[in-house]
């Protein structure tokens, strides 16, 4: 028998009632921002982008729960708090995350994780970090190609060979 509180579709629809109040949702978003929104950290803007996509129906509820499991790994308070953003009938605890996160969401999680790793490793090497950000900006504005990025990464990260290998997978 169907659960009357569980939505019939796993995609959000206009008017779908969430568990939390507007104030609770704002408080949760502030917690996410306080955790990930400092300086050049790309995780908070990435989270907001994914949530906007969810609200527009680009991702369904089960995909967004799997995203949250991957994105907030190691941040139990944020993971549990994510329930506030879910429609009634869904819980982060009652849904086993899909191990095969949709490719677009997996790419976001992987790239955000890599960017955070770069920022953390280069916190004392601002020239290197700024060179990397300049290269990324050129790439995203289509001012350089994948091949250019592959050539430049070893130059920028000559003291960080592990970062070279990890980042080159994003430019294939």
Long-range contacts (C-beta under 8 A, 24 or more apart in sequence): 3-89, 5-88, 5-89, 6-88, 6-89, 6-90, 7-61, 7-87, 7-88, 7-89, 7-90, 9-60, 10-60, 10-61, 10-62, 11-57, 11-60, 11-61, 12-54, 12-55, 12-57, 12-61, 12-87, 13-57, 16-87, 17-87, 17-88, 18-84, 18-85, 18-86, 18-87, 18-88, 19-83, 19-84, 19-85, 19-86, 19-87, 19-88, 20-83, 20-84, 20-85, 24-84, 25-84, 25-85, 28-81, 28-82, 28-84, 28-85, 31-77, 31-78, 31-81, 32-78, 35-75, 35-78, 39-119, 40-119, 40-129, 40-133, 41-116, 41-119, 42-111, 42-112, 42-115, 42-116, 43-71, 43-112, 43-115, 43-116, 46-108, 46-111, 46-112, 47-71, 49-108, 50-105, 50-108, 51-85, 59-102, 59-105, 61-86, 61-87, 61-90, 62-95, 62-98, 63-98, 63-101, 63-102, 63-105, 65-90, 65-92, 65-95, 65-97, 66-97, 66-98, 66-101, 66-102, 66-105, 67-101, 67-105, 67-108, 67-109, 68-92, 69-97, 70-97, 70-101, 70-105, 70-106, 70-109, 71-109, 71-112, 110-170, 111-170, 114-166, 114-167, 114-170, 117-163, 117-166, 118-163, 118-167, 121-160, 121-163, 122-160, 125-159, 128-156, 128-157, 128-159, 128-160, 131-156, 132-156, 132-157, 139-171, 146-171, 146-172
